[in-house]
Amino acid sequence: MRLGIVMGTGHGARGTTGQLVDQLVERVAATGDLTVDTVCTDDLDLGPSCPACLSCMTAGEQACPSYDRTAPARRVMDEADLVLFATPVHSFHVSATMKRFVDHFAYLIHRPAYVGKPAALVSTAAGAGHDAALGYLRTAVRAGGSTPSASSASTVRGWPRRRTGPRSTPPSTTWARPSVARRRTPPSLGQRPPT
Ligand SMILES: Cc1cc2nc3c(=O)[nH]c(=O)nc-3n(C[C@H](O)[C@H](O)[C@H](O)COP(=O)(O)O)c2cc1C
C-alpha cells in the first residue's frame, strides 16, 4: 500500500503529532508492504496564506501563484492509496499551516479529484477541540471527493501543567511542550483531560 501523509505541524517528526503518526505507520507497516510519502505543510513555502486570487478556481490550478510549491503535495495525494491528514489542535481548530494547505487546494471543492479515495484523519491536543478540528478536516476532505474512513483523536496527558503558585497566580503565557505520554481517547471527541 502507498500511504500519503500530510503533516500539518511545525514540530515535524519529533512533535506530538509526528510521534503519533510514526506509531500509526509502524502498526500499518507491520501488516504488509507499505510505502510512505510525507508532506510537511510547513516545508512547502506557501507564504503567510493562500493569496485568495481565485485563479485556481477560475483559470485552473496551474494558475495558482504557488502551483509549483503545491505540486509535490498534489503528487503525493494523487499517488497514494490512502491519505492521512494529521494536525495538532490550535485554538479549537486545525493548525494554521494545515488550514493554509487546505486553502491552497480549495479548487478541489469545485473539481473533486479524489472520489472514492480513502482518507484517515488524526488530531492531537492538550485536551479540547478535536471535534472542531476533525470535523473541519472531514468536511474539507469530503469536499475533495475523498472518503474519510477513519478519524482519531489523541489527547496529551499532563497539560496544562498543574499550577505550583497560589491560586491568584496568573496562568503562564508560555505553552508547555507536552509530555509524550498520551491517552488514547475513543472517537467520542472533545473530552477534557483528567484533572
Ligand atoms: C497556538 C496553539 C494553540 C493550541 N490550542 C489548543 C486547543 O485549542 N486545545 C487543545 O487541547 N490544545 C491546544 N494546543 C496544544 C496542542 O494541540 C498540543 O500540544 C499538540 O499535541 C501539539 O502537537 P505538535 O507537537 O505536533 O505541534 C495548542 C497549541 C498551540 C501551539
The ligand as an ORCA input file, in Angstrom:
! r2SCAN-3c Opt
* xyz 0 1
  C      -1.129     28.014     19.200
  C      -1.576     26.754     19.901
  C      -2.925     26.573     20.166
  C      -3.350     25.417     20.829
  N      -4.689     25.265     21.038
  C      -5.117     24.154     21.673
  C      -6.521     23.955     21.874
  O      -7.369     24.727     21.456
  N      -6.904     22.830     22.536
  C      -6.001     21.928     22.998
  O      -6.413     20.964     23.599
  N      -4.670     22.064     22.785
  C      -4.206     23.162     22.129
  N      -2.864     23.310     21.890
  C      -1.929     22.215     22.272
  C      -1.579     21.322     21.061
  O      -2.729     20.894     20.368
  C      -0.827     20.053     21.507
  O       0.262     20.424     22.284
  C      -0.412     19.225     20.285
  O      -0.355     17.874     20.645
  C       0.962     19.645     19.728
  O       1.310     18.866     18.603
  P       2.688     19.145     17.810
  O       3.815     18.789     18.740
  O       2.640     18.267     16.617
  O       2.706     20.599     17.452
  C      -2.417     24.435     21.238
  C      -1.048     24.629     20.952
  C      -0.632     25.770     20.298
  C       0.832     25.952     19.979
*
